[in-house]
Amino acid sequence: MSEQKAKAYRRGLITFLFLMVLTIAEYIVAVNFTSSIIMLFIIALIKAALIVQVFMHVSRLWRGESH
């Protein structure tokens, strides 16, 4: 396996684990706190930003094209 492919798999796995931890935190906040809408919104924004950055490659929009 090439080094780039291994790096991509590692990044995907780390991202998956981080999203899993955030989802568990979301569940705990939702179950244990009655007025938790702000905390849930913050966790949702963090998860969305992570997904957009890692899987949608938004940072490539501002870089020049490579051929």
CHARMM internal coordinates of N, CA and C (Angstrom, degrees):
IC EDIT
DIST 1 N 1 CA 1.4451
DIST 1 CA 1 C 1.5328
ANGL 1 N 1 CA 1 C 107.57
DIST 1 C 2 N 1.3047
ANGL 1 CA 1 C 2 N 115.19
DIHE 1 N 1 CA 1 C 2 N 136.96
DIST 2 N 2 CA 1.4522
ANGL 1 C 2 N 2 CA 119.31
DIHE 1 CA 1 C 2 N 2 CA -178.80
DIST 2 CA 2 C 1.5362
ANGL 2 N 2 CA 2 C 110.63
DIHE 1 C 2 N 2 CA 2 C -72.69
DIST 2 C 3 N 1.3289
ANGL 2 CA 2 C 3 N 114.61
DIHE 2 N 2 CA 2 C 3 N 159.74
DIST 3 N 3 CA 1.4699
ANGL 2 C 3 N 3 CA 120.42
DIHE 2 CA 2 C 3 N 3 CA -178.83
DIST 3 CA 3 C 1.5247
ANGL 3 N 3 CA 3 C 111.39
DIHE 2 C 3 N 3 CA 3 C -63.34
DIST 3 C 4 N 1.3463
ANGL 3 CA 3 C 4 N 117.53
DIHE 3 N 3 CA 3 C 4 N -38.65
DIST 4 N 4 CA 1.4676
ANGL 3 C 4 N 4 CA 120.64
DIHE 3 CA 3 C 4 N 4 CA 179.39
DIST 4 CA 4 C 1.5174
ANGL 4 N 4 CA 4 C 111.57
DIHE 3 C 4 N 4 CA 4 C -64.67
DIST 4 C 5 N 1.3223
ANGL 4 CA 4 C 5 N 116.04
DIHE 4 N 4 CA 4 C 5 N -41.27
DIST 5 N 5 CA 1.4641
ANGL 4 C 5 N 5 CA 120.14
DIHE 4 CA 4 C 5 N 5 CA 179.89
DIST 5 CA 5 C 1.5310
ANGL 5 N 5 CA 5 C 110.56
DIHE 4 C 5 N 5 CA 5 C -66.11
DIST 5 C 6 N 1.3131
ANGL 5 CA 5 C 6 N 116.69
DIHE 5 N 5 CA 5 C 6 N -41.49
DIST 6 N 6 CA 1.4621
ANGL 5 C 6 N 6 CA 120.79
DIHE 5 CA 5 C 6 N 6 CA 178.56
DIST 6 CA 6 C 1.5235
ANGL 6 N 6 CA 6 C 110.60
DIHE 5 C 6 N 6 CA 6 C -63.64
DIST 6 C 7 N 1.3259
ANGL 6 CA 6 C 7 N 116.28
DIHE 6 N 6 CA 6 C 7 N -40.10
DIST 7 N 7 CA 1.4636
ANGL 6 C 7 N 7 CA 120.65
DIHE 6 CA 6 C 7 N 7 CA 178.72
DIST 7 CA 7 C 1.5354
ANGL 7 N 7 CA 7 C 110.83
DIHE 6 C 7 N 7 CA 7 C -64.48
DIST 7 C 8 N 1.3402
ANGL 7 CA 7 C 8 N 116.79
DIHE 7 N 7 CA 7 C 8 N -40.11
DIST 8 N 8 CA 1.4647
ANGL 7 C 8 N 8 CA 121.00
DIHE 7 CA 7 C 8 N 8 CA 179.02
DIST 8 CA 8 C 1.5329
ANGL 8 N 8 CA 8 C 111.11
DIHE 7 C 8 N 8 CA 8 C -66.03
DIST 8 C 9 N 1.3351
ANGL 8 CA 8 C 9 N 117.24
DIHE 8 N 8 CA 8 C 9 N -41.71
DIST 9 N 9 CA 1.4683
ANGL 8 C 9 N 9 CA 120.37
DIHE 8 CA 8 C 9 N 9 CA 177.64
DIST 9 CA 9 C 1.5267
ANGL 9 N 9 CA 9 C 111.00
DIHE 8 C 9 N 9 CA 9 C -63.49
DIST 9 C 10 N 1.3244
ANGL 9 CA 9 C 10 N 116.37
DIHE 9 N 9 CA 9 C 10 N -43.11
DIST 10 N 10 CA 1.4638
ANGL 9 C 10 N 10 CA 121.27
DIHE 9 CA 9 C 10 N 10 CA 179.17
DIST 10 CA 10 C 1.5214
ANGL 10 N 10 CA 10 C 110.63
DIHE 9 C 10 N 10 CA 10 C -61.69
DIST 10 C 11 N 1.3298
ANGL 10 CA 10 C 11 N 116.42
DIHE 10 N 10 CA 10 C 11 N -44.27
DIST 11 N 11 CA 1.4688
ANGL 10 C 11 N 11 CA 120.14
DIHE 10 CA 10 C 11 N 11 CA 179.49
DIST 11 CA 11 C 1.5310
ANGL 11 N 11 CA 11 C 110.87
DIHE 10 C 11 N 11 CA 11 C -63.88
DIST 11 C 12 N 1.3266
ANGL 11 CA 11 C 12 N 116.68
DIHE 11 N 11 CA 11 C 12 N -41.00
DIST 12 N 12 CA 1.4617
ANGL 11 C 12 N 12 CA 120.56
DIHE 11 CA 11 C 12 N 12 CA 177.56
DIST 12 CA 12 C 1.5110
ANGL 12 N 12 CA 12 C 112.35
DIHE 11 C 12 N 12 CA 12 C -63.45
DIST 12 C 13 N 1.3319
ANGL 12 CA 12 C 13 N 116.78
DIHE 12 N 12 CA 12 C 13 N -40.41
DIST 13 N 13 CA 1.4587
ANGL 12 C 13 N 13 CA 120.99
DIHE 12 CA 12 C 13 N 13 CA 179.72
DIST 13 CA 13 C 1.5332
ANGL 13 N 13 CA 13 C 110.83
DIHE 12 C 13 N 13 CA 13 C -67.37
DIST 13 C 14 N 1.3147
ANGL 13 CA 13 C 14 N 116.78
DIHE 13 N 13 CA 13 C 14 N -43.62
DIST 14 N 14 CA 1.4672
ANGL 13 C 14 N 14 CA 120.57
DIHE 13 CA 13 C 14 N 14 CA 178.42
DIST 14 CA 14 C 1.5281
ANGL 14 N 14 CA 14 C 110.32
DIHE 13 C 14 N 14 CA 14 C -62.55
DIST 14 C 15 N 1.3216
ANGL 14 CA 14 C 15 N 116.15
DIHE 14 N 14 CA 14 C 15 N -41.73
DIST 15 N 15 CA 1.4621
ANGL 14 C 15 N 15 CA 120.43
DIHE 14 CA 14 C 15 N 15 CA 178.49
DIST 15 CA 15 C 1.5256
ANGL 15 N 15 CA 15 C 110.77
DIHE 14 C 15 N 15 CA 15 C -63.49
DIST 15 C 16 N 1.3255
ANGL 15 CA 15 C 16 N 116.53
DIHE 15 N 15 CA 15 C 16 N -43.56
DIST 16 N 16 CA 1.4623
ANGL 15 C 16 N 16 CA 120.88
DIHE 15 CA 15 C 16 N 16 CA 178.08
DIST 16 CA 16 C 1.5270
ANGL 16 N 16 CA 16 C 111.15
DIHE 15 C 16 N 16 CA 16 C -59.45
DIST 16 C 17 N 1.3251
ANGL 16 CA 16 C 17 N 116.49
DIHE 16 N 16 CA 16 C 17 N -45.26
DIST 17 N 17 CA 1.4623
ANGL 16 C 17 N 17 CA 120.05
DIHE 16 CA 16 C 17 N 17 CA -179.70
DIST 17 CA 17 C 1.5282
ANGL 17 N 17 CA 17 C 111.42
DIHE 16 C 17 N 17 CA 17 C -65.25
DIST 17 C 18 N 1.3283
ANGL 17 CA 17 C 18 N 116.89
DIHE 17 N 17 CA 17 C 18 N -40.35
DIST 18 N 18 CA 1.4574
ANGL 17 C 18 N 18 CA 120.28
DIHE 17 CA 17 C 18 N 18 CA 178.40
DIST 18 CA 18 C 1.5281
ANGL 18 N 18 CA 18 C 110.70
DIHE 17 C 18 N 18 CA 18 C -64.32
DIST 18 C 19 N 1.3374
ANGL 18 CA 18 C 19 N 117.27
DIHE 18 N 18 CA 18 C 19 N -41.51
DIST 19 N 19 CA 1.4655
ANGL 18 C 19 N 19 CA 120.49
DIHE 18 CA 18 C 19 N 19 CA 177.56
DIST 19 CA 19 C 1.5297
ANGL 19 N 19 CA 19 C 111.03
DIHE 18 C 19 N 19 CA 19 C -64.92
DIST 19 C 20 N 1.3227
ANGL 19 CA 19 C 20 N 116.77
DIHE 19 N 19 CA 19 C 20 N -35.94
DIST 20 N 20 CA 1.4570
ANGL 19 C 20 N 20 CA 120.84
DIHE 19 CA 19 C 20 N 20 CA 178.87
DIST 20 CA 20 C 1.5330
ANGL 20 N 20 CA 20 C 110.02
DIHE 19 C 20 N 20 CA 20 C -65.59
DIST 20 C 21 N 1.3215
ANGL 20 CA 20 C 21 N 116.89
DIHE 20 N 20 CA 20 C 21 N -43.20
DIST 21 N 21 CA 1.4664
ANGL 20 C 21 N 21 CA 120.90
DIHE 20 CA 20 C 21 N 21 CA 178.51
DIST 21 CA 21 C 1.5310
ANGL 21 N 21 CA 21 C 110.32
DIHE 20 C 21 N 21 CA 21 C -63.33
DIST 21 C 22 N 1.3304
ANGL 21 CA 21 C 22 N 116.48
DIHE 21 N 21 CA 21 C 22 N -42.79
DIST 22 N 22 CA 1.4661
ANGL 21 C 22 N 22 CA 119.65
DIHE 21 CA 21 C 22 N 22 CA 178.85
DIST 22 CA 22 C 1.5277
ANGL 22 N 22 CA 22 C 111.71
DIHE 21 C 22 N 22 CA 22 C -64.88
DIST 22 C 23 N 1.3104
ANGL 22 CA 22 C 23 N 117.40
DIHE 22 N 22 CA 22 C 23 N -36.41
DIST 23 N 23 CA 1.4647
ANGL 22 C 23 N 23 CA 121.04
DIHE 22 CA 22 C 23 N 23 CA 178.21
DIST 23 CA 23 C 1.5290
ANGL 23 N 23 CA 23 C 110.70
DIHE 22 C 23 N 23 CA 23 C -66.96
DIST 23 C 24 N 1.3187
ANGL 23 CA 23 C 24 N 116.64
DIHE 23 N 23 CA 23 C 24 N -40.54
DIST 24 N 24 CA 1.4666
ANGL 23 C 24 N 24 CA 120.03
DIHE 23 CA 23 C 24 N 24 CA 176.63
DIST 24 CA 24 C 1.5297
ANGL 24 N 24 CA 24 C 109.98
DIHE 23 C 24 N 24 CA 24 C -64.31
DIST 24 C 25 N 1.3306
ANGL 24 CA 24 C 25 N 116.47
DIHE 24 N 24 CA 24 C 25 N -41.92
DIST 25 N 25 CA 1.4673
ANGL 24 C 25 N 25 CA 120.12
DIHE 24 CA 24 C 25 N 25 CA 177.33
DIST 25 CA 25 C 1.5217
ANGL 25 N 25 CA 25 C 110.57
DIHE 24 C 25 N 25 CA 25 C -62.38
DIST 25 C 26 N 1.3269
ANGL 25 CA 25 C 26 N 116.54
DIHE 25 N 25 CA 25 C 26 N -39.52
DIST 26 N 26 CA 1.4626
ANGL 25 C 26 N 26 CA 121.28
DIHE 25 CA 25 C 26 N 26 CA 177.61
DIST 26 CA 26 C 1.5266
ANGL 26 N 26 CA 26 C 110.89
DIHE 25 C 26 N 26 CA 26 C -60.08
DIST 26 C 27 N 1.3111
ANGL 26 CA 26 C 27 N 116.30
DIHE 26 N 26 CA 26 C 27 N -44.52
DIST 27 N 27 CA 1.4632
ANGL 26 C 27 N 27 CA 121.28
DIHE 26 CA 26 C 27 N 27 CA 179.53
DIST 27 CA 27 C 1.5293
ANGL 27 N 27 CA 27 C 110.91
DIHE 26 C 27 N 27 CA 27 C -62.92
DIST 27 C 28 N 1.3328
ANGL 27 CA 27 C 28 N 115.94
DIHE 27 N 27 CA 27 C 28 N -45.77
DIST 28 N 28 CA 1.4666
ANGL 27 C 28 N 28 CA 120.34
DIHE 27 CA 27 C 28 N 28 CA -179.37
DIST 28 CA 28 C 1.5246
ANGL 28 N 28 CA 28 C 110.76
DIHE 27 C 28 N 28 CA 28 C -62.16
DIST 28 C 29 N 1.3206
ANGL 28 CA 28 C 29 N 116.67
DIHE 28 N 28 CA 28 C 29 N -43.44
DIST 29 N 29 CA 1.4706
ANGL 28 C 29 N 29 CA 120.61
DIHE 28 CA 28 C 29 N 29 CA 179.10
DIST 29 CA 29 C 1.5283
ANGL 29 N 29 CA 29 C 110.04
DIHE 28 C 29 N 29 CA 29 C -63.17
DIST 29 C 30 N 1.3223
ANGL 29 CA 29 C 30 N 117.14
DIHE 29 N 29 CA 29 C 30 N -43.92
DIST 30 N 30 CA 1.4640
ANGL 29 C 30 N 30 CA 121.08
DIHE 29 CA 29 C 30 N 30 CA -177.27
DIST 30 CA 30 C 1.5241
ANGL 30 N 30 CA 30 C 111.80
DIHE 29 C 30 N 30 CA 30 C -65.40
DIST 30 C 31 N 1.3133
ANGL 30 CA 30 C 31 N 117.25
DIHE 30 N 30 CA 30 C 31 N -37.07
DIST 31 N 31 CA 1.4572
ANGL 30 C 31 N 31 CA 120.76
DIHE 30 CA 30 C 31 N 31 CA -176.90
DIST 31 CA 31 C 1.5282
ANGL 31 N 31 CA 31 C 112.05
DIHE 30 C 31 N 31 CA 31 C -79.68
DIST 31 C 32 N 1.3169
ANGL 31 CA 31 C 32 N 117.75
DIHE 31 N 31 CA 31 C 32 N -37.99
DIST 32 N 32 CA 1.4662
ANGL 31 C 32 N 32 CA 120.76
DIHE 31 CA 31 C 32 N 32 CA -170.93
DIST 32 CA 32 C 1.5191
ANGL 32 N 32 CA 32 C 115.98
DIHE 31 C 32 N 32 CA 32 C -94.19
DIST 32 C 33 N 1.3146
ANGL 32 CA 32 C 33 N 118.21
DIHE 32 N 32 CA 32 C 33 N -19.83
DIST 33 N 33 CA 1.4606
ANGL 32 C 33 N 33 CA 119.88
DIHE 32 CA 32 C 33 N 33 CA -177.02
DIST 33 CA 33 C 1.5268
ANGL 33 N 33 CA 33 C 109.58
DIHE 32 C 33 N 33 CA 33 C -115.78
DIST 33 C 34 N 1.3325
ANGL 33 CA 33 C 34 N 116.11
DIHE 33 N 33 CA 33 C 34 N 132.15
DIST 34 N 34 CA 1.4650
ANGL 33 C 34 N 34 CA 119.61
DIHE 33 CA 33 C 34 N 34 CA -177.94
DIST 34 CA 34 C 1.5309
ANGL 34 N 34 CA 34 C 111.95
DIHE 33 C 34 N 34 CA 34 C -77.10
DIST 34 C 35 N 1.3120
ANGL 34 CA 34 C 35 N 117.05
DIHE 34 N 34 CA 34 C 35 N -38.60
DIST 35 N 35 CA 1.4630
ANGL 34 C 35 N 35 CA 121.05
DIHE 34 CA 34 C 35 N 35 CA -179.16
DIST 35 CA 35 C 1.5256
ANGL 35 N 35 CA 35 C 108.92
DIHE 34 C 35 N 35 CA 35 C -107.97
DIST 35 C 36 N 1.3130
ANGL 35 CA 35 C 36 N 116.20
DIHE 35 N 35 CA 35 C 36 N 71.04
DIST 36 N 36 CA 1.4604
ANGL 35 C 36 N 36 CA 120.25
DIHE 35 CA 35 C 36 N 36 CA -170.04
DIST 36 CA 36 C 1.5246
ANGL 36 N 36 CA 36 C 114.12
DIHE 35 C 36 N 36 CA 36 C -112.17
DIST 36 C 37 N 1.3139
ANGL 36 CA 36 C 37 N 118.72
DIHE 36 N 36 CA 36 C 37 N 13.23
DIST 37 N 37 CA 1.4611
ANGL 36 C 37 N 37 CA 120.42
DIHE 36 CA 36 C 37 N 37 CA -173.50
DIST 37 CA 37 C 1.5267
ANGL 37 N 37 CA 37 C 112.35
DIHE 36 C 37 N 37 CA 37 C -62.62
DIST 37 C 38 N 1.3249
ANGL 37 CA 37 C 38 N 117.37
DIHE 37 N 37 CA 37 C 38 N -37.01
DIST 38 N 38 CA 1.4684
ANGL 37 C 38 N 38 CA 119.98
DIHE 37 CA 37 C 38 N 38 CA -179.69
DIST 38 CA 38 C 1.5238
ANGL 38 N 38 CA 38 C 110.72
DIHE 37 C 38 N 38 CA 38 C -68.90
DIST 38 C 39 N 1.3232
ANGL 38 CA 38 C 39 N 117.23
DIHE 38 N 38 CA 38 C 39 N -43.35
DIST 39 N 39 CA 1.4719
ANGL 38 C 39 N 39 CA 120.07
DIHE 38 CA 38 C 39 N 39 CA 178.17
DIST 39 CA 39 C 1.5206
ANGL 39 N 39 CA 39 C 110.79
DIHE 38 C 39 N 39 CA 39 C -64.10
DIST 39 C 40 N 1.3190
ANGL 39 CA 39 C 40 N 117.23
DIHE 39 N 39 CA 39 C 40 N -40.89
DIST 40 N 40 CA 1.4650
ANGL 39 C 40 N 40 CA 120.13
DIHE 39 CA 39 C 40 N 40 CA 178.39
DIST 40 CA 40 C 1.5256
ANGL 40 N 40 CA 40 C 111.19
DIHE 39 C 40 N 40 CA 40 C -64.81
DIST 40 C 41 N 1.3120
ANGL 40 CA 40 C 41 N 116.62
DIHE 40 N 40 CA 40 C 41 N -38.42
DIST 41 N 41 CA 1.4587
ANGL 40 C 41 N 41 CA 121.06
DIHE 40 CA 40 C 41 N 41 CA 178.81
DIST 41 CA 41 C 1.5300
ANGL 41 N 41 CA 41 C 110.57
DIHE 40 C 41 N 41 CA 41 C -64.74
DIST 41 C 42 N 1.3232
ANGL 41 CA 41 C 42 N 117.36
DIHE 41 N 41 CA 41 C 42 N -41.18
DIST 42 N 42 CA 1.4673
ANGL 41 C 42 N 42 CA 121.20
DIHE 41 CA 41 C 42 N 42 CA 178.72
DIST 42 CA 42 C 1.5241
ANGL 42 N 42 CA 42 C 111.02
DIHE 41 C 42 N 42 CA 42 C -64.67
DIST 42 C 43 N 1.3226
ANGL 42 CA 42 C 43 N 116.70
DIHE 42 N 42 CA 42 C 43 N -43.67
DIST 43 N 43 CA 1.4670
ANGL 42 C 43 N 43 CA 120.29
DIHE 42 CA 42 C 43 N 43 CA 178.10
DIST 43 CA 43 C 1.5276
ANGL 43 N 43 CA 43 C 110.05
DIHE 42 C 43 N 43 CA 43 C -63.38
DIST 43 C 44 N 1.3158
ANGL 43 CA 43 C 44 N 117.79
DIHE 43 N 43 CA 43 C 44 N -41.30
DIST 44 N 44 CA 1.4637
ANGL 43 C 44 N 44 CA 121.55
DIHE 43 CA 43 C 44 N 44 CA 178.74
DIST 44 CA 44 C 1.5336
ANGL 44 N 44 CA 44 C 111.23
DIHE 43 C 44 N 44 CA 44 C -63.19
DIST 44 C 45 N 1.3231
ANGL 44 CA 44 C 45 N 117.04
DIHE 44 N 44 CA 44 C 45 N -39.43
DIST 45 N 45 CA 1.4706
ANGL 44 C 45 N 45 CA 119.98
DIHE 44 CA 44 C 45 N 45 CA 177.78
DIST 45 CA 45 C 1.5214
ANGL 45 N 45 CA 45 C 111.65
DIHE 44 C 45 N 45 CA 45 C -65.77
DIST 45 C 46 N 1.3135
ANGL 45 CA 45 C 46 N 117.43
DIHE 45 N 45 CA 45 C 46 N -39.57
DIST 46 N 46 CA 1.4619
ANGL 45 C 46 N 46 CA 120.95
DIHE 45 CA 45 C 46 N 46 CA 177.48
DIST 46 CA 46 C 1.5282
ANGL 46 N 46 CA 46 C 110.37
DIHE 45 C 46 N 46 CA 46 C -63.49
DIST 46 C 47 N 1.3356
ANGL 46 CA 46 C 47 N 116.20
DIHE 46 N 46 CA 46 C 47 N -44.27
DIST 47 N 47 CA 1.4676
ANGL 46 C 47 N 47 CA 119.71
DIHE 46 CA 46 C 47 N 47 CA 178.80
DIST 47 CA 47 C 1.5249
ANGL 47 N 47 CA 47 C 111.68
DIHE 46 C 47 N 47 CA 47 C -63.66
DIST 47 C 48 N 1.3253
ANGL 47 CA 47 C 48 N 116.67
DIHE 47 N 47 CA 47 C 48 N -42.08
DIST 48 N 48 CA 1.4643
ANGL 47 C 48 N 48 CA 120.30
DIHE 47 CA 47 C 48 N 48 CA 179.38
DIST 48 CA 48 C 1.5222
ANGL 48 N 48 CA 48 C 111.12
DIHE 47 C 48 N 48 CA 48 C -64.05
DIST 48 C 49 N 1.3214
ANGL 48 CA 48 C 49 N 116.89
DIHE 48 N 48 CA 48 C 49 N -43.11
DIST 49 N 49 CA 1.4673
ANGL 48 C 49 N 49 CA 120.15
DIHE 48 CA 48 C 49 N 49 CA 179.30
DIST 49 CA 49 C 1.5182
ANGL 49 N 49 CA 49 C 111.22
DIHE 48 C 49 N 49 CA 49 C -63.44
DIST 49 C 50 N 1.3124
ANGL 49 CA 49 C 50 N 117.11
DIHE 49 N 49 CA 49 C 50 N -39.17
DIST 50 N 50 CA 1.4581
ANGL 49 C 50 N 50 CA 121.19
DIHE 49 CA 49 C 50 N 50 CA 178.51
DIST 50 CA 50 C 1.5273
ANGL 50 N 50 CA 50 C 111.21
DIHE 49 C 50 N 50 CA 50 C -64.47
DIST 50 C 51 N 1.3157
ANGL 50 CA 50 C 51 N 116.84
DIHE 50 N 50 CA 50 C 51 N -44.54
DIST 51 N 51 CA 1.4622
ANGL 50 C 51 N 51 CA 121.06
DIHE 50 CA 50 C 51 N 51 CA 179.51
DIST 51 CA 51 C 1.5244
ANGL 51 N 51 CA 51 C 110.88
DIHE 50 C 51 N 51 CA 51 C -64.42
DIST 51 C 52 N 1.3200
ANGL 51 CA 51 C 52 N 116.60
DIHE 51 N 51 CA 51 C 52 N -44.64
DIST 52 N 52 CA 1.4682
ANGL 51 C 52 N 52 CA 120.59
DIHE 51 CA 51 C 52 N 52 CA -179.40
DIST 52 CA 52 C 1.5263
ANGL 52 N 52 CA 52 C 110.35
DIHE 51 C 52 N 52 CA 52 C -62.78
DIST 52 C 53 N 1.3111
ANGL 52 CA 52 C 53 N 117.49
DIHE 52 N 52 CA 52 C 53 N -43.29
DIST 53 N 53 CA 1.4603
ANGL 52 C 53 N 53 CA 121.11
DIHE 52 CA 52 C 53 N 53 CA -176.98
DIST 53 CA 53 C 1.5247
ANGL 53 N 53 CA 53 C 112.05
DIHE 52 C 53 N 53 CA 53 C -69.73
DIST 53 C 54 N 1.3266
ANGL 53 CA 53 C 54 N 117.07
DIHE 53 N 53 CA 53 C 54 N -45.36
DIST 54 N 54 CA 1.4628
ANGL 53 C 54 N 54 CA 120.38
DIHE 53 CA 53 C 54 N 54 CA -172.42
DIST 54 CA 54 C 1.5275
ANGL 54 N 54 CA 54 C 112.25
DIHE 53 C 54 N 54 CA 54 C -83.92
DIST 54 C 55 N 1.3204
ANGL 54 CA 54 C 55 N 118.25
DIHE 54 N 54 CA 54 C 55 N -47.64
DIST 55 N 55 CA 1.4537
ANGL 54 C 55 N 55 CA 120.18
DIHE 54 CA 54 C 55 N 55 CA -171.76
DIST 55 CA 55 C 1.5294
ANGL 55 N 55 CA 55 C 114.07
DIHE 54 C 55 N 55 CA 55 C -94.67
DIST 55 C 56 N 1.3148
ANGL 55 CA 55 C 56 N 117.80
DIHE 55 N 55 CA 55 C 56 N -25.55
DIST 56 N 56 CA 1.4595
ANGL 55 C 56 N 56 CA 120.11
DIHE 55 CA 55 C 56 N 56 CA -178.93
DIST 56 CA 56 C 1.5257
ANGL 56 N 56 CA 56 C 112.09
DIHE 55 C 56 N 56 CA 56 C -98.82
DIST 56 C 57 N 1.3214
ANGL 56 CA 56 C 57 N 117.16
DIHE 56 N 56 CA 56 C 57 N -6.08
DIST 57 N 57 CA 1.4656
ANGL 56 C 57 N 57 CA 122.90
DIHE 56 CA 56 C 57 N 57 CA 174.53
DIST 57 CA 57 C 1.5278
ANGL 57 N 57 CA 57 C 112.40
DIHE 56 C 57 N 57 CA 57 C 53.25
DIST 57 C 58 N 1.2996
ANGL 57 CA 57 C 58 N 117.51
DIHE 57 N 57 CA 57 C 58 N 46.65
DIST 58 N 58 CA 1.4582
ANGL 57 C 58 N 58 CA 122.57
DIHE 57 CA 57 C 58 N 58 CA -178.23
DIST 58 CA 58 C 1.5215
ANGL 58 N 58 CA 58 C 111.08
DIHE 57 C 58 N 58 CA 58 C -63.23
DIST 58 C 59 N 1.3158
ANGL 58 CA 58 C 59 N 118.01
DIHE 58 N 58 CA 58 C 59 N -30.91
DIST 59 N 59 CA 1.4626
ANGL 58 C 59 N 59 CA 120.30
DIHE 58 CA 58 C 59 N 59 CA -178.81
DIST 59 CA 59 C 1.5267
ANGL 59 N 59 CA 59 C 111.94
DIHE 58 C 59 N 59 CA 59 C -62.04
DIST 59 C 60 N 1.3151
ANGL 59 CA 59 C 60 N 117.76
DIHE 59 N 59 CA 59 C 60 N -22.42
DIST 60 N 60 CA 1.4722
ANGL 59 C 60 N 60 CA 121.21
DIHE 59 CA 59 C 60 N 60 CA 178.53
DIST 60 CA 60 C 1.5282
ANGL 60 N 60 CA 60 C 112.91
DIHE 59 C 60 N 60 CA 60 C -71.15
DIST 60 C 61 N 1.3188
ANGL 60 CA 60 C 61 N 117.75
DIHE 60 N 60 CA 60 C 61 N -16.13
DIST 61 N 61 CA 1.4578
ANGL 60 C 61 N 61 CA 120.57
DIHE 60 CA 60 C 61 N 61 CA -179.03
DIST 61 CA 61 C 1.5169
ANGL 61 N 61 CA 61 C 112.63
DIHE 60 C 61 N 61 CA 61 C -63.82
DIST 61 C 62 N 1.3383
ANGL 61 CA 61 C 62 N 116.35
DIHE 61 N 61 CA 61 C 62 N -30.04
DIST 62 N 62 CA 1.4560
ANGL 61 C 62 N 62 CA 120.21
DIHE 61 CA 61 C 62 N 62 CA -175.81
DIST 62 CA 62 C 1.5205
ANGL 62 N 62 CA 62 C 113.08
DIHE 61 C 62 N 62 CA 62 C -100.81
DIST 62 C 63 N 1.2959
ANGL 62 CA 62 C 63 N 117.87
DIHE 62 N 62 CA 62 C 63 N 3.37
DIST 63 N 63 CA 1.4600
ANGL 62 C 63 N 63 CA 121.96
DIHE 62 CA 62 C 63 N 63 CA 176.35
DIST 63 CA 63 C 1.5241
ANGL 63 N 63 CA 63 C 108.78
DIHE 62 C 63 N 63 CA 63 C -97.86
DIST 63 C 64 N 1.2996
ANGL 63 CA 63 C 64 N 115.17
DIHE 63 N 63 CA 63 C 64 N 156.15
DIST 64 N 64 CA 1.4584
ANGL 63 C 64 N 64 CA 119.41
DIHE 63 CA 63 C 64 N 64 CA 176.03
DIST 64 CA 64 C 1.5169
ANGL 64 N 64 CA 64 C 111.07
DIHE 63 C 64 N 64 CA 64 C -69.97
DIST 64 C 65 N 1.3103
ANGL 64 CA 64 C 65 N 115.66
DIHE 64 N 64 CA 64 C 65 N 159.74
DIST 65 N 65 CA 1.4592
ANGL 64 C 65 N 65 CA 119.44
DIHE 64 CA 64 C 65 N 65 CA 179.75
DIST 65 CA 65 C 1.5158
ANGL 65 N 65 CA 65 C 110.52
DIHE 64 C 65 N 65 CA 65 C -76.50
DIST 65 C 66 N 1.3276
ANGL 65 CA 65 C 66 N 115.57
DIHE 65 N 65 CA 65 C 66 N 143.24
DIST 66 N 66 CA 1.4568
ANGL 65 C 66 N 66 CA 119.80
DIHE 65 CA 65 C 66 N 66 CA 175.36
DIST 66 CA 66 C 1.5301
ANGL 66 N 66 CA 66 C 108.17
DIHE 65 C 66 N 66 CA 66 C -117.17
DIST 66 C 67 N 1.2822
ANGL 66 CA 66 C 67 N 114.90
DIHE 66 N 66 CA 66 C 67 N 143.09
DIST 67 N 67 CA 1.4689
ANGL 66 C 67 N 67 CA 120.23
DIHE 66 CA 66 C 67 N 67 CA -176.93
DIST 67 CA 67 C 1.4834
ANGL 67 N 67 CA 67 C 111.93
DIHE 66 C 67 N 67 CA 67 C -111.46
END
COOR INIT
IC SEED 1 N 1 CA 1 C
IC BUILD
